[in-house]
């Protein structure tokens, strides 16, 4: 974990919120349906905090932050399945399951595997 990520150690609720915000932006469209999906799972205070964090980082830094939390929140199959279920949900919620969103899941899994191999 890089130093800035240690400073940005997220609670599980913050992590889930951040991941959903990140995922909802992979197609460059953040819909009201996606925002409502997230707000049903996270308090608005956490959503606002995580959105601010997301906006303050570039795409690569956001992905690094997500991967840095693997050992805390999705290190086993059950936890990863929960994450994948949330990602499927956020991608489908607006009725526009784009090819970018569909391609993100295999990419995310590959990055997760690579991260495991480097540990």
C-alpha positions in Angstrom: 0.0 0.0 0.0 1.4 3.4 -0.9 1.6 6.1 1.8 -1.3 8.2 0.5 -3.5 5.0 0.6 -2.6 4.4 4.2 -3.7 7.9 5.0 -6.9 7.1 3.1 -7.7 3.8 4.8 -11.4 3.5 4.4 -14.0 1.8 6.6 -15.9 -1.0 4.9 -18.9 1.3 4.4 -16.7 4.0 2.9 -14.9 1.5 0.7 -18.2 0.1 -0.7 -19.4 3.6 -1.4 -16.1 4.6 -3.1 -16.1 1.5 -5.2 -19.7 2.1 -6.3 -18.9 5.7 -7.1 -15.8 4.6 -9.1 -17.8 1.9 -11.0 -20.7 4.3 -11.8 -18.2 6.6 -13.6 -16.5 4.0 -15.8 -18.8 4.8 -18.6 -18.4 8.5 -18.0 -22.1 8.9 -17.2 -23.2 9.2 -13.6 -27.0 8.8 -13.7 -29.5 9.6 -11.0 -30.4 5.9 -10.9 -26.7 5.1 -10.0 -26.6 7.8 -7.4 -29.8 6.5 -5.8 -28.4 2.9 -5.9 -25.4 4.1 -3.9 -27.5 6.2 -1.5 -29.6 3.2 -0.7 -26.5 1.5 0.6 -24.5 4.4 2.1 -25.5 7.4 4.2 -25.4 10.7 2.4 -22.5 12.0 4.6 -20.3 9.1 3.5 -21.4 9.4 -0.1 -20.5 13.1 -0.1 -17.1 12.4 1.5 -16.3 9.5 -0.9 -17.5 11.5 -3.9 -15.1 14.3 -2.9 -12.3 11.8 -2.5 -13.1 10.3 -5.9 -13.1 13.7 -7.5 -9.7 14.6 -6.0 -8.0 11.6 -7.6 -7.3 10.5 -11.1 -8.6 7.2 -12.5 -5.4 5.2 -11.8 -5.1 6.6 -8.2 -8.8 5.5 -7.6 -8.1 2.1 -8.8 -5.0 1.8 -6.7 -7.0 2.8 -3.6 -9.6 0.1 -4.4 -6.9 -2.5 -4.9 -5.1 -1.4 -1.7 -8.3 -2.4 0.3 -8.5 -5.9 -1.1 -6.8 -7.4 2.0 -9.4 -5.8 4.2 -12.7 -6.2 2.3 -12.5 -8.7 -0.5 -9.7 -11.1 0.1 -11.8 -14.3 -0.1 -14.3 -15.7 -2.5 -17.4 -14.8 -0.6 -16.4 -11.2 -0.2 -15.4 -10.9 -3.8 -18.7 -12.4 -4.8 -20.5 -9.6 -2.8 -18.4 -7.0 -4.5 -19.2 -8.4 -8.0 -22.9 -8.5 -7.1 -22.7 -4.8 -6.2 -20.9 -4.0 -9.4 -23.4 -5.9 -11.5 -26.2 -4.0 -9.7 -24.7 -0.5 -10.2 -24.1 -1.3 -13.9 -27.6 -2.5 -14.5 -29.5 0.0 -12.4 -29.8 2.7 -15.1 -30.9 0.2 -17.8 -27.7 1.1 -19.8 -25.3 -1.8 -19.2 -22.7 -0.5 -21.6 -19.8 -2.4 -23.2 -17.4 -0.3 -21.0 -19.2 -1.5 -17.9 -19.3 -5.1 -19.1 -15.5 -5.0 -19.8 -14.7 -3.5 -16.4 -15.6 -6.7 -14.6 -13.0 -8.9 -16.3 -10.5 -6.1 -16.0 -11.2 -5.7 -12.2 -10.9 -9.4 -11.7 -7.6 -9.5 -13.6 -6.3 -6.6 -11.6 -7.4 -8.4 -8.4 -5.5 -11.5 -9.5 -2.4 -9.5 -10.4 -2.5 -7.7 -7.0 -2.6 -11.2 -5.3 0.4 -12.4 -7.2 2.4 -9.4 -6.2 1.6 -9.8 -2.5 
